[in-house]
Amino acid sequence: MIDFECADCKMLWRNYAEAMTKLVNLENQQKKAAAAGYLSLFKDLTNQAQRAEFQRDECRLQITRHEQDRHRAETEPASMDETSRSRSVFYADQYSAGKLVKIPG
C-alpha cells in the first residue's frame, strides 16, 4: 500500500517502477535477440535481465520492510475496543448516508 503523503513511499515505489521497467525492456530485447539468432547478445541480455530482476526484488523487499516498520502501526488497531469503535462509526456513517445495505452471511 502506498502512502502518497510519505516521501519514502514515493521514492521506494518510483525505484520499483524504474526497476520493473528496466526488466521488461531487457526481456523484450532478449526476445528480439533470440528471434534474430544473436546468441551472444541474448546471453548478455540474459545476464542483465537477471541483475535487473534481482534489483526489482530488492526494491520490493525495501517497500515491504518500510511498510512494516513505518506504516504497520498506522493500519493495525491498538485494541479490539478501537476496532469495535471504528466499525460502529463506519456503520453509522454508512447508515446516515443511506448507503448501508445488508450483506448476506
N, CA, C and O atoms as a MOPAC input file, in Angstrom:
PM7 MOZYME 1SCF
protein

 N      0.85100 1    -1.16600 1     0.00000 1
 C      0.00000 1     0.00000 1     0.00000 1
 C      0.90000 1     1.23400 1     0.00000 1
 O      1.86500 1     1.30800 1     0.76100 1
 N      0.58700 1     2.17100 1    -0.83300 1
 C      1.39100 1     3.38800 1    -0.89700 1
 C      0.69600 1     4.51000 1    -0.12800 1
 O     -0.51100 1     4.71800 1    -0.25400 1
 N      1.47800 1     5.21800 1     0.66000 1
 C      1.00300 1     6.39500 1     1.36500 1
 C      1.50900 1     7.59400 1     0.56200 1
 O      2.70000 1     7.90500 1     0.58400 1
 N      0.60600 1     8.26000 1    -0.14000 1
 C      1.00600 1     9.34200 1    -1.03700 1
 C      1.57000 1    10.54800 1    -0.30100 1
 O      2.14000 1    11.44900 1    -0.91800 1
 N      1.41100 1    10.56500 1     1.02400 1
 C      1.97400 1    11.65100 1     1.81400 1
 C      3.38300 1    11.32500 1     2.30400 1
 O      4.08900 1    12.20400 1     2.79800 1
 N      3.78700 1    10.07900 1     2.17000 1
 C      5.08300 1     9.63000 1     2.68500 1
 C      6.13600 1     9.73500 1     1.58300 1
 O      6.02600 1     9.07700 1     0.54800 1
 N      7.14600 1    10.55600 1     1.80600 1
 C      8.21500 1    10.74800 1     0.81400 1
 C      8.98400 1     9.45600 1     0.57600 1
 O      9.39600 1     9.17700 1    -0.55000 1
 N      9.17800 1     8.67200 1     1.62200 1
 C      9.89300 1     7.40500 1     1.45100 1
 C      9.09900 1     6.44300 1     0.57500 1
 O      9.67100 1     5.76400 1    -0.27800 1
 N      7.78900 1     6.38200 1     0.78000 1
 C      6.93200 1     5.51800 1    -0.05800 1
 C      7.05300 1     5.93000 1    -1.52500 1
 O      7.22300 1     5.08700 1    -2.40600 1
 N      6.96300 1     7.21800 1    -1.76900 1
 C      7.06200 1     7.70700 1    -3.15100 1
 C      8.38400 1     7.29700 1    -3.78800 1
 O      8.41600 1     6.82300 1    -4.92400 1
 N      9.46900 1     7.48200 1    -3.04900 1
 C     10.78500 1     7.15300 1    -3.57800 1
 C     10.92200 1     5.65000 1    -3.82000 1
 O     11.41600 1     5.22800 1    -4.86600 1
 N     10.48500 1     4.84300 1    -2.85100 1
 C     10.61200 1     3.39700 1    -2.98000 1
 C      9.78900 1     2.86200 1    -4.14200 1
 O     10.25900 1     2.01200 1    -4.89800 1
 N      8.55300 1     3.35800 1    -4.29100 1
 C      7.71000 1     2.88700 1    -5.39900 1
 C      8.23700 1     3.38300 1    -6.74600 1
 O      8.12000 1     2.68000 1    -7.75000 1
 N      8.81100 1     4.57500 1    -6.77700 1
 C      9.41400 1     5.07100 1    -8.01500 1
 C     10.60100 1     4.18700 1    -8.40900 1
 O     10.76400 1     3.83500 1    -9.57700 1
 N     11.42900 1     3.83300 1    -7.41500 1
 C     12.55700 1     2.93700 1    -7.67900 1
 C     12.07100 1     1.58000 1    -8.18400 1
 O     12.66200 1     1.00400 1    -9.09800 1
 N     11.00600 1     1.08100 1    -7.59500 1
 C     10.44200 1    -0.20600 1    -8.02100 1
 C      9.94200 1    -0.10800 1    -9.46000 1
 O     10.18800 1    -1.00400 1   -10.26700 1
 N      9.24500 1     0.97300 1    -9.77900 1
 C      8.72300 1     1.14700 1   -11.14200 1
 C      9.85800 1     1.22900 1   -12.15400 1
 O      9.76800 1     0.65100 1   -13.23700 1
 N     10.91700 1     1.93700 1   -11.81100 1
 C     12.07300 1     2.02900 1   -12.71200 1
 C     12.73100 1     0.66500 1   -12.90800 1
 O     13.10100 1     0.30700 1   -14.02600 1
 N     12.87500 1    -0.09400 1   -11.82200 1
 C     13.48100 1    -1.42400 1   -11.91400 1
 C     12.60200 1    -2.36100 1   -12.74500 1
 O     13.10500 1    -3.15400 1   -13.54100 1
 N     11.30700 1    -2.26500 1   -12.55400 1
 C     10.38500 1    -3.11000 1   -13.31100 1
 C     10.41300 1    -2.75500 1   -14.79600 1
 O     10.40700 1    -3.64000 1   -15.65200 1
 N     10.44300 1    -1.46900 1   -15.09400 1
 C     10.50500 1    -1.01500 1   -16.48600 1
 C     11.78900 1    -1.50400 1   -17.14900 1
 O     11.77300 1    -1.96400 1   -18.29100 1
 N     12.89400 1    -1.40000 1   -16.42700 1
 C     14.17500 1    -1.86200 1   -16.96300 1
 C     14.11800 1    -3.36100 1   -17.25700 1
 O     14.59700 1    -3.81100 1   -18.29800 1
 N     13.53700 1    -4.12400 1   -16.34800 1
 C     13.43800 1    -5.56600 1   -16.53600 1
 C     12.58100 1    -5.91700 1   -17.75000 1
 O     12.96100 1    -6.77000 1   -18.55200 1
 N     11.45100 1    -5.27700 1   -17.88300 1
 C     10.56300 1    -5.54700 1   -19.02000 1
 C     11.25600 1    -5.19100 1   -20.33000 1
 O     11.16600 1    -5.94100 1   -21.30200 1
 N     11.93600 1    -4.06700 1   -20.36400 1
 C     12.65800 1    -3.67000 1   -21.58300 1
 C     13.74400 1    -4.68300 1   -21.94400 1
 O     13.90800 1    -5.03000 1   -23.11300 1
 N     14.48100 1    -5.15500 1   -20.94400 1
 C     15.52500 1    -6.15000 1   -21.20600 1
 C     14.92100 1    -7.46600 1   -21.70900 1
 O     15.47100 1    -8.10600 1   -22.60500 1
 N     13.79600 1    -7.85700 1   -21.12900 1
 C     13.14500 1    -9.08800 1   -21.58300 1
 C     12.65700 1    -8.95400 1   -23.02800 1
 O     12.73400 1    -9.90700 1   -23.80300 1
 N     12.16100 1    -7.78400 1   -23.38200 1
 C     11.72500 1    -7.55600 1   -24.76700 1
 C     12.91700 1    -7.59400 1   -25.72900 1
 O     12.83200 1    -8.18200 1   -26.80700 1
 N     14.01600 1    -6.96900 1   -25.33400 1
 C     15.22000 1    -7.00900 1   -26.15800 1
 C     15.74200 1    -8.44300 1   -26.28900 1
 O     16.23500 1    -8.84900 1   -27.34100 1
 N     15.62100 1    -9.18600 1   -25.20900 1
 C     16.05500 1   -10.57200 1   -25.19200 1
 C     15.25700 1   -11.40000 1   -26.21200 1
 O     15.82900 1   -12.20700 1   -26.94500 1
 N     13.95600 1   -11.19600 1   -26.25300 1
 C     13.10000 1   -11.90700 1   -27.21800 1
 C     13.49200 1   -11.56900 1   -28.65500 1
 O     13.53700 1   -12.44400 1   -29.52000 1
 N     13.77100 1   -10.30100 1   -28.89400 1
 C     14.17800 1    -9.88300 1   -30.24300 1
 C     15.51900 1   -10.50300 1   -30.62600 1
 O     15.70100 1   -10.94900 1   -31.75900 1
 N     16.45500 1   -10.52800 1   -29.68000 1
 C     17.77200 1   -11.11900 1   -29.95700 1
 C     17.63600 1   -12.61300 1   -30.24700 1
 O     18.30700 1   -13.14600 1   -31.13100 1
 N     16.76400 1   -13.28300 1   -29.49600 1
 C     16.56200 1   -14.72100 1   -29.72000 1
 C     15.93300 1   -14.96900 1   -31.08700 1
 O     16.33000 1   -15.89000 1   -31.80100 1
 N     14.95200 1   -14.14600 1   -31.45000 1
 C     14.27800 1   -14.31200 1   -32.74400 1
 C     15.22900 1   -14.05900 1   -33.91100 1
 O     15.11200 1   -14.67400 1   -34.97100 1
 N     16.17100 1   -13.14200 1   -33.69800 1
 C     17.12700 1   -12.80900 1   -34.76000 1
 C     18.32700 1   -13.76200 1   -34.77400 1
 O     19.14300 1   -13.72800 1   -35.69600 1
 N     18.42800 1   -14.60700 1   -33.75400 1
 C     19.52500 1   -15.55800 1   -33.71400 1
 C     20.83400 1   -14.99600 1   -33.18900 1
 O     21.89000 1   -15.58000 1   -33.43400 1
 N     20.79500 1   -13.88800 1   -32.48000 1
 C     22.00400 1   -13.28100 1   -31.91500 1
 C     22.30100 1   -13.90300 1   -30.54700 1
 O     21.92900 1   -13.34300 1   -29.51500 1
 N     22.96100 1   -15.04200 1   -30.54100 1
 C     23.19000 1   -15.81000 1   -29.32100 1
 C     24.02300 1   -15.04300 1   -28.29100 1
 O     23.70300 1   -15.05500 1   -27.10300 1
 N     25.07800 1   -14.38500 1   -28.73700 1
 C     25.94300 1   -13.64400 1   -27.82800 1
 C     25.16900 1   -12.50200 1   -27.15500 1
 O     25.24700 1   -12.31200 1   -25.94100 1
 N     24.43400 1   -11.76200 1   -27.95800 1
 C     23.61800 1   -10.67600 1   -27.41100 1
 C     22.55700 1   -11.22900 1   -26.46100 1
 O     22.29300 1   -10.64500 1   -25.41000 1
 N     21.95300 1   -12.35300 1   -26.83200 1
 C     20.93900 1   -12.98200 1   -25.98400 1
 C     21.52100 1   -13.32000 1   -24.61200 1
 O     20.88400 1   -13.07800 1   -23.58700 1
 N     22.73300 1   -13.88000 1   -24.59500 1
 C     23.38800 1   -14.23000 1   -23.32500 1
 C     23.66400 1   -12.98500 1   -22.48300 1
 O     23.43700 1   -12.98400 1   -21.27300 1
 N     24.14900 1   -11.94100 1   -23.12200 1
 C     24.41100 1   -10.68300 1   -22.40700 1
 C     23.12300 1   -10.12000 1   -21.80800 1
 O     23.09700 1    -9.69000 1   -20.65500 1
 N     22.06800 1   -10.12900 1   -22.60000 1
 C     20.78500 1    -9.60900 1   -22.13000 1
 C     20.20500 1   -10.48000 1   -21.01600 1
 O     19.52900 1    -9.98000 1   -20.11700 1
 N     20.47200 1   -11.78000 1   -21.08300 1
 C     20.01300 1   -12.68000 1   -20.02100 1
 C     20.68600 1   -12.31900 1   -18.70100 1
 O     20.03000 1   -12.27200 1   -17.66000 1
 N     21.97800 1   -12.06700 1   -18.73900 1
 C     22.70000 1   -11.66100 1   -17.52800 1
 C     22.18700 1   -10.32500 1   -16.99900 1
 O     21.99000 1   -10.15800 1   -15.79500 1
 N     21.97300 1    -9.38400 1   -17.90000 1
 C     21.44900 1    -8.08200 1   -17.49300 1
 C     20.04900 1    -8.21200 1   -16.90700 1
 O     19.72100 1    -7.54400 1   -15.92600 1
 N     19.22400 1    -9.06300 1   -17.50000 1
 C     17.85300 1    -9.26700 1   -17.00900 1
 C     17.86000 1    -9.90000 1   -15.62400 1
 O     17.03300 1    -9.56400 1   -14.77600 1
 N     18.79300 1   -10.81400 1   -15.39900 1
 C     18.89600 1   -11.43300 1   -14.07300 1
 C     19.27200 1   -10.39900 1   -13.01900 1
 O     18.72700 1   -10.40900 1   -11.91500 1
 N     20.19100 1    -9.51700 1   -13.35400 1
 C     20.56800 1    -8.44500 1   -12.42200 1
 C     19.39800 1    -7.48800 1   -12.20100 1
 O     19.16100 1    -7.04100 1   -11.07900 1
 N     18.67400 1    -7.17700 1   -13.26300 1
 C     17.52000 1    -6.27900 1   -13.13800 1
 C     16.41100 1    -6.92700 1   -12.30300 1
 O     15.72200 1    -6.25200 1   -11.53800 1
 N     16.25000 1    -8.23500 1   -12.46000 1
 C     15.24700 1    -8.95000 1   -11.66600 1
 C     15.62800 1    -8.91500 1   -10.18900 1
 O     14.76900 1    -8.71700 1    -9.32900 1
 N     16.90100 1    -9.10500 1    -9.89500 1
 C     17.38500 1    -9.02200 1    -8.52000 1
 C     17.14100 1    -7.62000 1    -7.95600 1
 O     16.69700 1    -7.46900 1    -6.81800 1
 N     17.43600 1    -6.59900 1    -8.76500 1
 C     17.22800 1    -5.21500 1    -8.33500 1
 C     15.75300 1    -4.95900 1    -8.05300 1
 O     15.41100 1    -4.32100 1    -7.05700 1
 N     14.87700 1    -5.45400 1    -8.92700 1
 C     13.43500 1    -5.29900 1    -8.72300 1
 C     13.00200 1    -5.96900 1    -7.42400 1
 O     12.23100 1    -5.39700 1    -6.65400 1
 N     13.49600 1    -7.18300 1    -7.18000 1
 C     13.14500 1    -7.90100 1    -5.95300 1
 C     13.64100 1    -7.16400 1    -4.71400 1
 O     12.96100 1    -7.12800 1    -3.68800 1
 N     14.81800 1    -6.58400 1    -4.81600 1
 C     15.35500 1    -5.79700 1    -3.70300 1
 C     14.48600 1    -4.57300 1    -3.42000 1
 O     14.23900 1    -4.23300 1    -2.26300 1
 N     14.03000 1    -3.92200 1    -4.47300 1
 C     13.14700 1    -2.75800 1    -4.30900 1
 C     11.85700 1    -3.17200 1    -3.61400 1
 O     11.37600 1    -2.47400 1    -2.72000 1
 N     11.29900 1    -4.30100 1    -4.02300 1
 C     10.04800 1    -4.77600 1    -3.42900 1
 C     10.25400 1    -5.13200 1    -1.96500 1
 O      9.38100 1    -4.87800 1    -1.13500 1
 N     11.39900 1    -5.71600 1    -1.64200 1
 C     11.72100 1    -6.03900 1    -0.25400 1
 C     11.84900 1    -4.76800 1     0.57900 1
 O     11.37900 1    -4.72500 1     1.71600 1
 N     12.47000 1    -3.74800 1     0.03400 1
 C     12.58300 1    -2.47100 1     0.74200 1
 C     11.20700 1    -1.86400 1     1.00300 1
 O     10.96700 1    -1.29400 1     2.06700 1
 N     10.30900 1    -1.98600 1     0.03500 1
 C      8.94300 1    -1.47300 1     0.21300 1
 C      8.25000 1    -2.21900 1     1.34400 1
 O      7.62300 1    -1.61000 1     2.21100 1
 N      8.36700 1    -3.54300 1     1.32700 1
 C      7.72500 1    -4.35900 1     2.35800 1
 C      8.25800 1    -4.00800 1     3.74100 1
 O      7.49300 1    -3.84300 1     4.69100 1
 N      9.57100 1    -3.89800 1     3.84200 1
 C     10.17500 1    -3.53800 1     5.13600 1
 C      9.71800 1    -2.16100 1     5.59500 1
 O      9.39200 1    -1.96700 1     6.76600 1
 N      9.69500 1    -1.21400 1     4.67800 1
 C      9.27000 1     0.14100 1     5.01900 1
 C      7.82700 1     0.14500 1     5.50400 1
 O      7.50900 1     0.78300 1     6.50800 1
 N      6.95700 1    -0.55900 1     4.79900 1
 C      5.54800 1    -0.60100 1     5.19500 1
 C      5.38900 1    -1.23700 1     6.56600 1
 O      4.59500 1    -0.76600 1     7.38000 1
 N      6.13300 1    -2.29800 1     6.82800 1
 C      6.04500 1    -2.95100 1     8.13000 1
 C      6.57500 1    -2.05300 1     9.23400 1
 O      5.96200 1    -1.94800 1    10.29600 1
 N      7.70000 1    -1.41000 1     8.99600 1
 C      8.32600 1    -0.57600 1    10.02200 1
 C      7.59100 1     0.74100 1    10.25000 1
 O      7.41300 1     1.17400 1    11.38800 1
 N      7.17400 1     1.36100 1     9.17600 1
 C      6.63900 1     2.71300 1     9.28700 1
 C      5.12300 1     2.77100 1     9.33100 1
 O      4.56000 1     3.57900 1    10.07000 1
 N      4.44900 1     1.92800 1     8.55300 1
 C      3.01100 1     2.08700 1     8.38900 1
 C      2.16600 1     1.01400 1     9.06700 1
 O      0.94200 1     1.14100 1     9.11600 1
 N      2.78900 1    -0.03500 1     9.58800 1
 C      2.00600 1    -1.08400 1    10.22400 1
 C      1.24500 1    -0.53300 1    11.42100 1
 O      0.07600 1    -0.86700 1    11.61700 1
 N      1.88300 1     0.29400 1    12.21300 1
 C      1.21900 1     0.86800 1    13.37900 1
 C      0.02900 1     1.73000 1    12.97300 1
 O     -0.93500 1     1.86400 1    13.72600 1
 N      0.10400 1     2.30700 1    11.78800 1
 C     -0.98900 1     3.15200 1    11.31900 1
 C     -2.18100 1     2.33600 1    10.84600 1
 O     -3.31200 1     2.82000 1    10.88200 1
 N     -1.94700 1     1.10900 1    10.40400 1
 C     -3.02800 1     0.30500 1     9.84000 1
 C     -3.59400 1    -0.71500 1    10.81200 1
 O     -4.72200 1    -1.17100 1    10.62300 1
 N     -2.85000 1    -1.08800 1    11.84700 1
 C     -3.33800 1    -2.05700 1    12.81800 1
 C     -3.95400 1    -1.33200 1    14.00400 1
 O     -3.34000 1    -0.41700 1    14.55200 1
 N     -5.15200 1    -1.72200 1    14.40900 1
 C     -5.77000 1    -1.09100 1    15.57500 1
 C     -5.01900 1    -1.45500 1    16.85500 1
 O     -4.44100 1    -2.53600 1    16.96500 1
 N     -5.03800 1    -0.54900 1    17.80200 1
 C     -4.32400 1    -0.76500 1    19.05300 1
 C     -5.00800 1    -1.81400 1    19.91900 1
 O     -4.33400 1    -2.55300 1    20.63600 1
 N     -6.32100 1    -1.89000 1    19.86400 1
 C     -7.04000 1    -2.86400 1    20.68100 1
 C     -8.33300 1    -3.24600 1    19.99200 1
 O     -8.73200 1    -2.63300 1    19.00100 1
 N     -8.98700 1    -4.27400 1    20.53200 1
 C    -10.25400 1    -4.71800 1    19.97400 1
 C    -11.32300 1    -3.65100 1    20.17400 1
 O    -12.19800 1    -3.48600 1    19.32400 1
 N    -11.26200 1    -2.92500 1    21.28700 1
 C    -12.23600 1    -1.86700 1    21.53000 1
 C    -12.15700 1    -0.79300 1    20.44600 1
 O    -13.18000 1    -0.28200 1    19.99200 1
 N    -10.94700 1    -0.46200 1    20.04100 1
 C    -10.77400 1     0.53500 1    18.98500 1
 C    -11.37100 1     0.03200 1    17.67900 1
 O    -11.98100 1     0.79600 1    16.93000 1
 N    -11.19200 1    -1.26000 1    17.40900 1
 C    -11.76700 1    -1.85000 1    16.20700 1
 C    -13.28600 1    -1.76100 1    16.24500 1
 O    -13.91600 1    -1.38800 1    15.25600 1
 N    -13.86200 1    -2.09600 1    17.36700 1
 C    -15.32100 1    -2.03200 1    17.50700 1
 C    -15.82300 1    -0.60800 1    17.31800 1
 O    -16.83800 1    -0.38400 1    16.65900 1
 N    -15.10800 1     0.35900 1    17.89800 1
 C    -15.49900 1     1.76100 1    17.73400 1
 C    -15.42200 1     2.17800 1    16.27400 1
 O    -16.31600 1     2.85700 1    15.76900 1
 N    -14.35100 1     1.77200 1    15.59300 1
 C    -14.19400 1     2.12800 1    14.18400 1
 C    -15.32600 1     1.55600 1    13.34800 1
 O    -15.86700 1     2.23300 1    12.47300 1
 N    -15.68100 1     0.30500 1    13.62200 1
 C    -16.78800 1    -0.30700 1    12.88700 1
 C    -18.09000 1     0.41900 1    13.15300 1
 O    -18.87500 1     0.65700 1    12.23500 1
 N    -18.32300 1     0.77500 1    14.42000 1
 C    -19.55900 1     1.48100 1    14.76100 1
 C    -19.64800 1     2.81300 1    14.03200 1
 O    -20.70200 1     3.17300 1    13.50800 1
 N    -18.53300 1     3.54700 1    14.00100 1
 C    -18.51200 1     4.83100 1    13.30900 1
 C    -18.72800 1     4.62000 1    11.81500 1
 O    -19.47200 1     5.37400 1    11.18800 1
 N    -18.09000 1     3.61000 1    11.23800 1
 C    -18.25200 1     3.31800 1     9.82100 1
 C    -19.71000 1     3.00600 1     9.50400 1
 O    -20.26900 1     3.56200 1     8.55800 1
 N    -20.33300 1     2.12400 1    10.28400 1
 C    -21.71300 1     1.74200 1    10.00300 1
 C    -22.66500 1     2.91600 1    10.23000 1
 O    -23.65000 1     3.07000 1     9.50800 1
 N    -22.37000 1     3.73300 1    11.22400 1
 C    -23.22000 1     4.90900 1    11.46500 1
 C    -23.12000 1     5.86900 1    10.29300 1
 O    -24.12800 1     6.42000 1     9.85100 1
 N    -21.91700 1     6.07100 1     9.79000 1
 C    -21.72300 1     6.95600 1     8.63600 1
 C    -22.42700 1     6.40200 1     7.40400 1
 O    -23.06300 1     7.15100 1     6.66200 1
 N    -22.31700 1     5.09900 1     7.18400 1
 C    -22.96400 1     4.47800 1     6.03200 1
 C    -24.48800 1     4.56200 1     6.15300 1
 O    -25.17800 1     4.82300 1     5.16800 1
 N    -25.00300 1     4.34500 1     7.34700 1
 C    -26.45200 1     4.39500 1     7.55900 1
 C    -26.98300 1     5.79900 1     7.32600 1
 O    -28.00600 1     5.98100 1     6.66500 1
 N    -26.28900 1     6.79400 1     7.87100 1
 C    -26.76200 1     8.16700 1     7.71900 1
 C    -26.64800 1     8.64400 1     6.27700 1
 O    -27.39100 1     9.53200 1     5.85900 1
 N    -25.72400 1     8.06200 1     5.51400 1
 C    -25.57200 1     8.44100 1     4.11000 1
 C    -26.51600 1     7.64600 1     3.21200 1
 O    -26.55500 1     7.86300 1     2.00100 1
 N    -27.27100 1     6.73100 1     3.80300 1
 C    -28.20200 1     5.92100 1     3.03000 1
 C    -27.51300 1     4.84000 1     2.21800 1
 O    -28.08500 1     4.32400 1     1.25700 1
 N    -26.29000 1     4.49300 1     2.59500 1
 C    -25.52100 1     3.51300 1     1.83600 1
 C    -25.48600 1     2.13700 1     2.50700 1
 O    -24.94000 1     1.18900 1     1.94200 1
 N    -26.05100 1     2.02100 1     3.68100 1
 C    -25.96500 1     0.76100 1     4.39700 1
 C    -26.86400 1    -0.27500 1     3.73000 1
 O    -28.06000 1    -0.05600 1     3.53400 1
 N    -26.26700 1    -1.38300 1     3.39500 1
 C    -27.01700 1    -2.47900 1     2.80300 1
 C    -26.71900 1    -3.73600 1     3.59200 1
 O    -25.64000 1    -3.87200 1     4.16900 1
 N    -27.66700 1    -4.65000 1     3.62100 1
 C    -27.46700 1    -5.89100 1     4.34700 1
 C    -26.57800 1    -6.80900 1     3.50400 1
 O    -26.84100 1    -7.06000 1     2.32800 1
 N    -25.52500 1    -7.29700 1     4.14600 1
 C    -24.60100 1    -8.19800 1     3.47200 1
 C    -24.94600 1    -9.61900 1     3.88600 1
 O    -24.92800 1    -9.94300 1     5.07300 1
 N    -25.26000 1   -10.47200 1     2.91100 1
 C    -25.59900 1   -11.85100 1     3.28700 1
 C    -24.41800 1   -12.55000 1     3.93500 1
 O    -23.26900 1   -12.32700 1     3.55200 1
 N    -24.69400 1   -13.37500 1     4.89100 1
 C    -23.57800 1   -14.06700 1     5.51900 1
 C    -23.94100 1   -14.78000 1     6.68200 1
 O    -23.09100 1   -15.41000 1     7.31100 1

